Amino acid sequence: MKKFLLTLVAVVLVSIPTYAYDAKSKVQTIGTQLLTKSGISATNVTFTVTETVDNSNFATDRIINISQDELSFAGNDNEVAAIVATEIGQIICGNASKAKVISLLQENTTKSNNAVKTFSENYKTTKKDKNADLVAVNLMMSASYNPLALIVVLTKQTGTYWDAIIGRPANADKALNVYDYISYVYPEKLKAGYGCNEYKTFVAYAQPIVSERNSNQKLKNLYVKNYAKEQKRVIKNITSFKTRGGLSIWDAIFGFLSA
């Protein structure tokens, strides 16, 4: 009898259908929510899932491409929101449009004055901007998604061999930047945490770094000063994007130069 019951339970369990989380089907809805809850018009904005992501033409085609590979790391709505918000952040910061401006200036110097030339040369010497991730955090908060999901999505991805050797999570620097920003701007979210192993692993990595910094008053003051500046920059970027009707400063420059 006992054997029969165990067999029956096994049959029932096998017959229950299992449903994988369909991240792709959530992209348009979540993307629209991220825009509208931050006061950004989503009219005629289409979200598409593609293998190759290029959002440099958003100002004209109103299409936001989302990486199919990155979306494979999303296990819930918060994590889809993290991936989509990052791409929106890239558009708001104009990161893809910067290259178009530089290329145009190099090809058509008759339309560029000395000030703009100097501006473009300065851009080429700067480090890669991480501000898009921080913009994504604000977008997620406005739309009631947990921004800690961005850390999870970053660290779920494949790291380098060196990461594996020293026990460092994938994309550790970017994830720590997000973690520090959330710690400064939204400490209540950090306190609430995020219930998955990837996040717990990252926190175990980050805590010694944060503790060492906080034990040094000079470094702690520098952290506060840096993220106070980043918070203002994020708000300014989002506000400017809304004011221009969905154009970053780089989109506006490109439109002026190519007119």
Residue, then its C-alpha position, 0 to 999 in steps of 0.5 A: m500500500k505504501k509503495f502504491l501511494l508513493t507511486l501515485v504521488a510521483v505520477v501526480l507530481v510528474s503530471i503537474p505542468t511546470y511553467a518557466y518565467d517568460a521574461k520576453s513577454k513582460v518587456q513591453t509592459i514593464g518598459t512602459q511602466l518604467l517610463t510613465k512612472s518617471g513622467i516620461s512619455a511612452t507614446n509610440v515607444t516600442f520595446t523589442v528583444t534582439e540579439t544585437v543591441d543598438n539604441s542610438n536611433f531612439a530619438t527617431d525610431r522610438i524603439i528600445n532594444i533589449s538584449q536577449d542574452e541579458l534577459s535570459f538572466a531574469g527570473n522575475d519582474n524585478e530582474v526584467a525591470a533591471i535589464v530594461a531600466t539599464e537600457i533606458g538609462q543608456i538612452i537618457c544618458g545618451n551613451a550610444s549617441k555620444a559616438k555618433v556625435i564624435s563620428l560626425l564631428q570627425e567627418n564634417t568639420t565644417k559644421s563644428n566650431n572649436a568649442v565643440k571639437t574640444f568637447s569631443e576630444n575631452y570625451k574620448t579621454t574619459k572613462k566609461d560612464k556608469n551613470a546609466d546604471l544609477v539612472a536605472v535605479n531611480l527609474m526602478m524605484s519610481a515604478s516600485y521595482n526593487p533596484l537590488a535586482l540590478i545587482v543580481v542580474l549583473t552578478k548572475q552573468t558570466g565572470t572572468y577566469w580571474d573573478a573565479i580564481i579570487g572569488r569575486p562576483a561577475n561585474a563586481d565593480k558595476a554591482l558595487n557602484v549600484y550597491d553604494y548608490i542604493s546605500y546612499v540614496y535608498p538605504e531602506k531598500l538595502k536594509a530590506g535586502y533581496g532573497c536570492n543566493e546571488y545577492k547573498t554572495f555579492v553582499a558577502y563580497a561587498q561587506p568587507i570592502v564597505s566596512e574597510r571604507n567606513s573605518n576610514q573617515k576620509l574615504k567615508n567622506l569621499y564616498v558621501k561626496n561622490y554619491a551626493k554628486e551622482q544623485k544630483r547628476v541622475i536627477k538632472n539627466i532624467t529631468s533634462f530628458k523629460t524637458r527635451g521630450g525624450l532627447s538626451i543632450w547628445d541627441a540634441i547635439f547630433g540633431f543640431l550638427s546634422a541639420 
